[in-house]
Amino acid sequence: MALLADNGGVRALISVSDRSGAFELARRLVALGWKIVSSGGTAGVLRGGGLAVTEVAEMTGAPEMLSGRVKTLHPLIHGGILADRSRPQHLADLAAAGGAPIDLVVCNLYPFASAPSVEMIDIGGPAMVRAAAKNHAHVGVVVDPDDYGAVLDELESEGALSDALRHRLARKAFAHCSDYDAAIAAWLDAGALEALPESLTLRLRRAEVLRYGENPHQAGGRYRQDGAASWWDSASQLGGKQLSYLNVFDADAAWRLVNSLGADPAAVVVKHANPCGAAAHDDLAEAYRRAHACDPVSAFGGVVALNRPVTEEVAESLAEVFTEVVVAPDYEESALAQLQASPNLRILQAQAPEAAGLQLRSLGAAFLVQTAPAAAAEGLAESGIAASAGAGEGVAGWSVVSERSPTEDEWRDLVFAWRVVAAVSSNAIVVAKDRCAVGIGAGQQNRRDAGRIAAAKAGDRAQGGAYASDAFFPFADGLDGALEAGCTAVIQPGGSRRDGEVIEAADRHGLAMVFTGRRTFRH
């Protein structure tokens, strides 16, 4: 326990923007014999409740100035906070200046994040908080009203704050100041024109301790970025075991993909961050059945995402397959009850995902940073596909390069397949028919193998369907998988030195081919 100052009693300096709980804190401190020092609006609130308060200006002899920009920036304030009680010379210096020790600093900063502006940049507050945190061997510092109870409990029961509590509060105070400065830096960066700013300040707060990491011997957690909203922040888990690292990783991949598949009911099955099934249909239950049928072996133990409320019919189909996680915007009461009967199924209710910002990937102590990819088939008007087909374009920037243009049905499958392949690890090929993925080749070191895998999984289900590649075909044999699967339309970025040979091969086999002009690698 730290010894409290005995030079005229113990003092608490209370200066807070968030005044919730401040009066009760001060009242109980006064009951313990503490003296209260305060400033500005906080002093008014405390005095209004009948408490005796010494104004900062009374203590320093220096009135507030510059419209309140300067009030606590004074040697007697900071000397009272920073004096090392174990060094007699410090106390002598403070006494010679007419000051007295301050034993507790209660301060939270101007609410910059909620109303960013120059006037919301706090100066005196961070200076006091940092001073008290530095001298935490002797001074308590409180930046969060949620900690008032712990402080009062120790003072009322022990008469002083423990070393452990002062250490914890000091760590929290420095983090509070760090978060505050990061928010200001981000606000100043907001007007910058660079896609990649000169520096990035990440303010991450642990939101959830996960069951484990990628493997059971690894710890795992989900953190949220201060000042940014993620769909995870509002998601609710309605049933099942605690989420693991891979549950979260796969659920995020599934949820983002299913919300990108257009306006109709859609279902996605993801395994190890790759879709192993995806389908859109007028009926959600049918969409799920088709998505599952794409690769039922891989779907075992996967994650299912649906973009419509889950009905009892969908729940009945889900119950037939071992599934780790299901995520949807809502659940019918009877459907939820049926799903909750499986104790191992994690059931998530979620809002649509936010747009992705900068993407970061750790490399030990280094990071790779990139801008988020544009949405696949960005700007697509679903109802305009048929008209666009006649004009030779499905989406702005896309072009038909073959002699034959896609039919209306082929356009729909091409758009669908392109959206799905954008979510598949490279090298990636997706075979789709009737807006349903029937074959997916993911993560291969060469494109031909990805195509063979996709065609083999499709079997005879892709006749007349679409064949999507996330990057160009370097050789004409890249079309072999499309021909093997029976696809009649191909979509790819284009850009190879041998595009001419590939287009010639497509024409020779009667394939319609579309170039998107944009690669969609995903590693």
HUHU-V497554 format. One record per residue. RES is the residue in three letters. PSI is psi in degrees with one decimal (none if undefined). Layout:
# HUHU-V497554
[[RES PSI] [RES PSI]]
This chain:
# HUHU-V497554
[[MET 137.9] [ALA 140.3] [LEU 134.0] [LEU 151.5] [ALA 143.9] [ASP 13.9] [ASN 82.8] [GLY 18.6] [GLY -178.9] [VAL 146.0] [ARG 142.7] [ALA 129.9] [LEU 116.3] [ILE 117.0] [SER 99.4] [VAL 144.7] [SER -42.7] [ASP 104.6] [ARG 9.9] [SER 127.7] [GLY -3.6] [ALA -40.3] [PHE -44.0] [GLU -39.2] [LEU -50.5] [ALA -40.6] [ARG -44.1] [ARG -31.3] [LEU -43.5] [VAL -39.4] [ALA -24.7] [LEU 0.1] [GLY 10.3] [TRP 152.4] [LYS 141.8] [ILE 127.4] [VAL 136.0] [SER 176.5] [SER 159.6] [GLY -133.5] [GLY -32.7] [THR -43.4] [ALA -40.0] [GLY -41.6] [VAL -44.5] [LEU -42.6] [ARG -36.2] [GLY -25.5] [GLY 5.6] [GLY 12.9] [LEU 146.3] [ALA 125.5] [VAL 135.1] [THR 119.8] [GLU 145.5] [VAL -40.9] [ALA -34.4] [GLU -36.7] [MET -38.3] [THR -22.0] [GLY 10.4] [ALA 113.7] [PRO 157.5] [GLU 149.2] [MET 170.7] [LEU 48.0] [SER 35.1] [GLY -2.2] [ARG -27.6] [VAL 113.7] [LYS -41.2] [THR -2.4] [LEU 84.0] [HIS 143.4] [PRO -35.2] [LEU -31.7] [ILE -52.9] [HIS -29.2] [GLY -41.2] [GLY -32.6] [ILE -42.4] [LEU -10.3] [ALA 126.4] [ASP 111.8] [ARG -17.5] [SER -2.2] [ARG 105.3] [PRO -33.4] [GLN -35.2] [HIS -46.5] [LEU -34.5] [ALA -42.5] [ASP -43.0] [LEU -43.7] [ALA -38.5] [ALA -30.7] [ALA -5.6] [GLY 17.9] [GLY -179.4] [ALA 151.1] [PRO 146.5] [ILE 123.0] [ASP -17.9] [LEU 128.7] [VAL 120.6] [VAL 109.1] [CYS 125.5] [ASN 154.4] [LEU 165.3] [TYR 141.8] [PRO 67.7] [PHE -44.3] [ALA -33.5] [SER -19.2] [ALA 70.0] [PRO 128.1] [SER 166.3] [VAL -40.5] [GLU -17.7] [MET 4.6] [ILE 108.4] [ASP 137.8] [ILE -54.9] [GLY -37.6] [GLY -55.2] [PRO -34.4] [ALA -43.9] [MET -42.2] [VAL -45.8] [ARG -38.6] [ALA -45.9] [ALA -38.9] [ALA -38.2] [LYS -41.0] [ASN 33.3] [HIS -11.1] [ALA -22.2] [HIS -18.0] [VAL 137.6] [GLY 146.4] [VAL 130.5] [VAL 119.6] [VAL -6.6] [ASP 121.6] [PRO -23.7] [ASP -16.6] [ASP -3.3] [TYR -40.3] [GLY -44.7] [ALA -39.0] [VAL -48.3] [LEU -37.7] [ASP -45.1] [GLU -40.6] [LEU -38.9] [GLU -29.3] [SER -32.9] [GLU -17.8] [GLY -3.7] [ALA 164.5] [LEU 139.5] [SER 158.3] [ASP -41.2] [ALA -42.4] [LEU -42.7] [ARG -36.8] [HIS -46.2] [ARG -42.0] [LEU -34.7] [ALA -41.9] [ARG -41.9] [LYS -35.1] [ALA -45.0] [PHE -39.0] [ALA -38.5] [HIS -45.4] [CYS -38.9] [SER -44.9] [ASP -40.3] [TYR -47.9] [ASP -37.1] [ALA -37.5] [ALA -39.0] [ILE -43.9] [ALA -41.7] [ALA -38.1] [TRP -41.8] [LEU -30.5] [ASP -20.3] [ALA -29.2] [GLY -1.0] [ALA 149.6] [LEU -16.8] [GLU 137.2] [ALA -32.5] [LEU 103.4] [PRO 159.8] [GLU -33.9] [SER 154.2] [LEU 130.5] [THR 112.7] [LEU 127.8] [ARG 97.1] [LEU 136.7] [ARG 132.3] [ARG 123.4] [ALA -25.4] [GLU 133.1] [VAL 122.7] [LEU 165.2] [ARG -43.0] [TYR -180.0] [GLY -146.5] [GLU -31.3] [ASN 155.7] [PRO -24.1] [HIS -1.4] [GLN 138.5] [ALA 148.2] [GLY 146.4] [GLY 157.1] [ARG 129.6] [TYR 150.8] [ARG 147.6] [GLN 124.7] [ASP 137.1] [GLY 0.8] [ALA 146.7] [ALA 129.2] [SER 152.7] [TRP -24.2] [TRP -29.0] [ASP -27.6] [SER -1.5] [ALA 147.7] [SER 136.4] [GLN 118.9] [LEU -1.5] [GLY 162.0] [GLY 177.0] [LYS 171.2] [GLN 143.2] [LEU 145.0] [SER 173.2] [TYR -48.6] [LEU -31.1] [ASN -46.1] [VAL -45.0] [PHE -47.4] [ASP -38.9] [ALA -37.9] [ASP -43.8] [ALA -44.2] [ALA -43.1] [TRP -40.1] [ARG -39.6] [LEU -46.9] [VAL -29.2] [ASN -1.0] [SER 0.9] [LEU 12.1] [GLY -171.6] [ALA -19.3] [ASP 162.5] [PRO 138.5] [ALA 155.4] [ALA 145.9] [VAL 139.2] [VAL 127.6] [VAL 140.1] [LYS 124.7] [HIS 46.7] [ALA 3.7] [ASN 137.1] [PRO 132.3] [CYS 6.8] [GLY 142.4] [ALA 138.0] [ALA 148.1] [ALA 143.0] [HIS 161.9] [ASP -25.4] [ASP 127.7] [LEU -42.0] [ALA -39.8] [GLU -37.2] [ALA -43.4] [TYR -44.6] [ARG -40.3] [ARG -40.3] [ALA -43.9] [HIS -36.8] [ALA -17.0] [CYS -46.9] [ASP 76.2] [PRO -27.0] [VAL -47.4] [SER -27.7] [ALA -18.6] [PHE 122.9] [GLY 21.6] [GLY -171.4] [VAL 133.5] [VAL 131.9] [ALA 137.8] [LEU 140.0] [ASN 13.5] [ARG 160.1] [PRO 138.8] [VAL 125.2] [THR 170.7] [GLU -35.1] [GLU -42.2] [VAL -42.0] [ALA -37.8] [GLU -40.3] [SER -40.2] [LEU -36.3] [ALA -19.6] [GLU -9.6] [VAL 135.3] [PHE 118.0] [THR 138.4] [GLU -46.2] [VAL 141.3] [VAL 134.4] [VAL 133.2] [ALA 164.1] [PRO -23.1] [ASP 172.7] [TYR 133.9] [GLU 148.4] [GLU -44.9] [SER -35.6] [ALA -42.5] [LEU -42.6] [ALA -39.6] [GLN -41.9] [LEU -37.0] [GLN -13.3] [ALA -17.7] [SER 106.9] [PRO -19.5] [ASN -9.1] [LEU 117.7] [ARG 125.3] [ILE 116.5] [LEU 135.9] [GLN 128.0] [ALA 155.1] [GLN 165.1] [ALA 144.9] [PRO 150.6] [GLU 160.4] [ALA 140.7] [ALA 143.9] [GLY -141.4] [LEU 141.4] [GLN 132.5] [LEU 143.7] [ARG 126.9] [SER 141.4] [LEU 71.5] [GLY -118.2] [ALA 5.2] [ALA 166.3] [PHE 141.3] [LEU 137.2] [VAL 136.3] [GLN 159.2] [THR 156.2] [ALA 145.3] [PRO 149.4] [ALA 149.1] [ALA 138.7] [ALA 136.4] [ALA 39.7] [GLU 134.8] [GLY 7.1] [LEU 131.6] [ALA 109.1] [GLU -41.3] [SER -9.2] [GLY 7.5] [ILE -44.9] [ALA -45.7] [ALA -39.3] [SER -33.9] [ALA -40.6] [GLY -29.9] [ALA -6.5] [GLY 14.1] [GLU 135.1] [GLY -33.2] [VAL 149.2] [ALA 128.8] [GLY -15.2] [TRP 151.8] [SER 141.5] [VAL 122.1] [VAL -7.0] [SER 167.8] [GLU -35.7] [ARG 134.6] [SER 152.0] [PRO 148.6] [THR 172.4] [GLU -45.2] [ASP -40.2] [GLU -39.4] [TRP -45.0] [ARG -41.4] [ASP -34.5] [LEU -46.3] [VAL -45.3] [PHE -48.1] [ALA -37.1] [TRP -39.3] [ARG -40.0] [VAL -44.0] [VAL -25.0] [ALA -16.4] [ALA 7.0] [VAL 139.6] [SER 140.4] [SER 154.3] [ASN 141.5] [ALA 139.4] [ILE 135.7] [VAL 131.1] [VAL 127.7] [ALA 146.8] [LYS 130.0] [ASP 45.1] [ARG 42.2] [CYS 126.8] [ALA 126.9] [VAL -9.8] [GLY 128.7] [ILE 124.6] [GLY 119.2] [ALA 144.9] [GLY 31.9] [GLN 151.9] [GLN -17.0] [ASN 153.5] [ARG -30.5] [ARG -42.8] [ASP -39.7] [ALA -41.3] [GLY -41.7] [ARG -42.6] [ILE -46.4] [ALA -42.8] [ALA -40.5] [ALA -41.4] [LYS -33.6] [ALA -32.7] [GLY -128.1] [ASP 16.3] [ARG -5.5] [ALA 9.8] [GLN 121.3] [GLY 10.7] [GLY -165.3] [ALA 150.4] [TYR 115.4] [ALA 135.8] [SER 135.5] [ASP -12.0] [ALA 172.0] [PHE 161.0] [PHE 118.8] [PRO -22.7] [PHE 162.4] [ALA -22.6] [ASP -5.8] [GLY -19.3] [LEU -7.6] [ASP -40.6] [GLY -37.9] [ALA -42.8] [LEU -40.6] [GLU -37.5] [ALA -14.4] [GLY 18.6] [CYS 149.8] [THR -2.4] [ALA 143.1] [VAL 139.5] [ILE 132.9] [GLN 163.3] [PRO -32.6] [GLY 174.6] [GLY 0.5] [SER 153.7] [ARG -18.7] [ARG 26.0] [ASP -38.7] [GLY -42.2] [GLU -38.3] [VAL -44.0] [ILE -40.6] [GLU -40.9] [ALA -38.7] [ALA -44.0] [ASP -38.0] [ARG -32.1] [HIS 5.4] [GLY 20.4] [LEU 140.6] [ALA 134.5] [MET 134.6] [VAL 133.1] [PHE 132.1] [THR -20.4] [GLY 6.2] [ARG 124.1] [ARG 152.6] [THR 49.5] [PHE 145.4] [ARG 112.4] [HIS none]]
